[in-house]
Amino acid sequence: MDADVESLHSAQWVNAGTPEVFYRRSRLEQPNRNSFNDFLIDDSDEEEEGEDEAFGTLESYVFPVILQCKTAEDLSALQQDLGDWISECGIPGIFSATIGEIPKIYSYVVKHYIFLRTAKMVNQFTEGMNAFGNLWDLVRNNWIAFLPCFTNMRTPLTKSSFKAILKYEYSPRGTNHREKEEDTIYSWELVLNLIEDKLTELTFEDLLIFITGADEVPTLGFPNKPSIDFYTQEAGVRRLPYASTCAMTLFLPRGITEEQELHNILNQSVKDSLGFLKV
């Protein structure tokens, strides 16, 4: 078994896929086989969903099956159903293993799926990073600072975080336009309160998408702050708020003094829009 363990460091484990992928191929080679093979086959064309389902299968079925292997009969069934896939994980000794070696096999399977299966790709990535002035070494030595760049740290937007990314394009002080713009912004603040208190179906993410086309603030921020600009509502015309995702600007009508009025037209604009890049 120890000699077989060394094969974990060979190229064999790098190319072993998920059990879903292996058994998809196995089924083509052995069309009459219908045990664990059929349980794992996923004919979905969605790769990400297939990957998630395959890992769910590992957690809910494969790992427990290996751990619960306590008798010679269990081992024989494990070798028949999972032996080929475990072998492609770099553990061909599964076919000559004993019950006492099952915990070690389990640890190698987990290590393969979580780490070794992707190690070659990770190494290629880090070597490429280091080709630019040892950038990966810099990341490793300052990993806390680089966490937002390499991990998903997305958190829901709050009123304060949403307002922090905005700027306002006011008219000069003392003008009629400026007074009406401040009336609108007062109502805007009340609408933001409604969103924060979850008293409306609108979310800060909805507004961000409407203004910028992005559903979250980039790790390094936007190149320029999204802005709020204003337009004059013509008499007898109901013109809804609109946005330019290229300029990252939301245009609001001047002189809106009622919170509910601004909420209604803003909600209609966001919810009735086709969405970014949709026709």
N, C-alpha and C positions, 0 to 999 in steps of 0.2 A: 504493500500500500504506500510506503514512504517514497518508493521510486515513482509511483503514479502521481504522488503529490507534487513532485518536481515539475510535472507537466503543466502545472498552473502557471509556471513562468515561461512557458512556450507560447508560440503564436496561436496555438489551438484555441485557448480560451478567449482570445480577442475576437475571434470570428463567430463564436457561439452566440446565437441570438436569444430572444426570449423563448420560453417553451412554446408560445403561440407560433413564432416564426419557424422553429424547428419542426413542430408537428404539422404545420401547413405543408412543409416539404415532405415530411415523413408520410403524410396521407397520400400525396401524389405517388410516392414510391410503393406504398402498401395500401391500396384503396380499400381492402377488406378489413383493415384494422379499425376497431371501433371502441376502444376503452378510453383511457385518459386523453388520447389523441382527439377524439370527437369533442371532449369537454373543452379543450383549449382552442379549437379552431374558431377564428373570428373572421368572417368574410367581409367585414366592414372595410371601406376604402379610406376611412378616416384614420390616419396614422397615429395622431395623438391619442384619440380615443382608444385605439387598439392597444397602444402602449400602456395606457392607464388600466385598461381591462386586464391586460396580461399581468401587470404587477398586482392588481387586485386578486387575480387567480393564484398567484404565488402566495400571497398572504393568507388567503382563505382556504386554499386547497393544498398546494405543493408543500409549503413549509410544514403545515400540520401533519401531512402524510409522512414526511421524513421523520419528524420528531416522534410520531406515534408508532414507529417501526420498532417493535419489541420482540417479535418472534421470527423464527425461520420462515414461516408462512408470510408474515408481513414483508420480510426482506425480499422474498421471491416475487411478491406482487409489486413491490417498489421497483425491482430490477426490470420487470416486464413492462410496467407502465411508464416509468420515468428514467429507466437506465440509459437509454440512448441520449436523452437530453442532458442528464447529469454528466455523462461521458463527454459530451461536447462542451460542457463547462470546464473541461480540463481535468476530469476525475474519471478516467477509464477504469480505475480500480473498483468502481462500483459493482462490477460483475463478479469480482472475487472478494468483495468486502465481507466482513463478519458483523454480527449485531453490535459488538463492542466498538466498531469503527463508525457507527452511524452518527454520533455527535460530531465527530471530526468532519465527516462528509457534509453534514448540515452547515457547519461553520464555513466550509469552503464554498458551498453553493451560495450562501448569503454573501460572502466576500466577493465571489465572482459577479453576482448580479448587481450589487451595489457599487463595487469599485473596479474590479478587473475588466469587466465587460466594456467600460468606457475609458480605461486608463490610457490606451494608445491615443485616443482622440484628445484627451486632456493633456497628455504630454506634448502632443503636436502643438496644441494651443499655447502652452506655457513656453515652449521653445521658441515659438514665433514671437511671443511677447518679449522674450529676452533678446531677440535679434535687434530690438530697438532700444539700445542703451540699457540692457538688463532691466527692462520695465517690470517684468514679473517679480524679480527680486525686490524691487522697490515696493510692489504691491504686498508681498509677503511680510516685509519689515514694517509696513504701515497698514496692516489689514483692516483695522477698525475704520480708518479714514476712507478706505476703498469699498467698504461693505455696500454702500448704496449703488455702486457701479456694477457689482458682481452678484448681488442677491436681490430678490424681490422684497423690497421693504415697503411696498405700497400700503398706505393707510387711507381710510376714507377722508375726503376733504371736509374741513370744518369752515365755519364762517370766517374765522381769523386767518386760516391758511389760504382760503380762496381770495379774500380781500388783499392779502399780502402780495399777490401776483399781479394785481390790477393797478392801472393808473387812469386818471380822469382827465379828459380833454375839455376843460372849461373855457367858456368865453371870458374876455377880460372882466375884471371886477367893476361893478357899478353899472353894467349894461343890463337891459331888460332880459336878454338871453341868459345871462349868468344867474339872475334871480330865478328864472323858470327852471334852469338846469339844477339848481340847488333844491327846488321843490321836488323834482323827479328823483334826485339822489336820496332825499329823505324817504320817499316812498320805496325806493330800491333797498334801502337799509331795512325797512320793515318787511319787505319780501324775503330778504336774506334771513331775517329772524324766523319767518314762517318755515323756511327750508330747514334751518337748524333745529327747530322744535318739531320737525316732521309733521307739520300741519298741512302739508301740500305734497302732491305726488312729484313735484319738481325736486331735483337733487342738484348739488353743486357740480357733480360730474356731468349732469345734463347740460348745465350752462357752459361748462368748460368745453365740452364737445361742440356745442353750438357755436362758441366763439372761436375756438382754435382747431377743431378737428381731432384733438387729442383727448383721451379719456383719463389721463393722469398727467401730472406735472413731470417733465423730464428730470432725470437725476441731476443734471447740471443746470436746470432751469430753461426757460425759453430764451432765445437770443435777444428778444425785446419783450418788454412787459405787455401782455394783452391790455387793451384800453377800452374805456367807455366813452363814446362820443354821443352827440345829440343831433336831433333834427327837429324842425318845426312842423307841427301837425297842421296840414292845410284845413281850412274851414270846410265842414261838410264831408270830409274824407277820413276814413278810419285806416290809418297806415300802421301796420304792425311793426314791432321792433325787428331788426334784421342784423345780420352779422357778415363780416368778411373774414373767412378763415385765412386768407392770404395775409391780410393786414392784421389779423387777430384783433378785430375791433367789433364791439357790440354797439349798435346805434339805438338809443332810447329817445322817445319823444319828449320834448321839453314841456314843462308845465303840468306834469301829472301829480296831482295833490292827493289822490286817493290810493291807498295801498292795494285795495282789491282790484281797482281798474288796471294798475300796472301788472299785478299778478296775473290777471285774466289774459291780457294781450301777450304777455311774455310767455305764459304757459302755452297759449295757442301757437305762438311762433315756434317754440321748441318742439312741441308734440306733433304739430302738423307738418313740420319740415321733413323732407325726404331723407335727410341724414347726409353725412359727409361722403362725397364721391358716389352718391346714389342718384340715378336718373329715373 
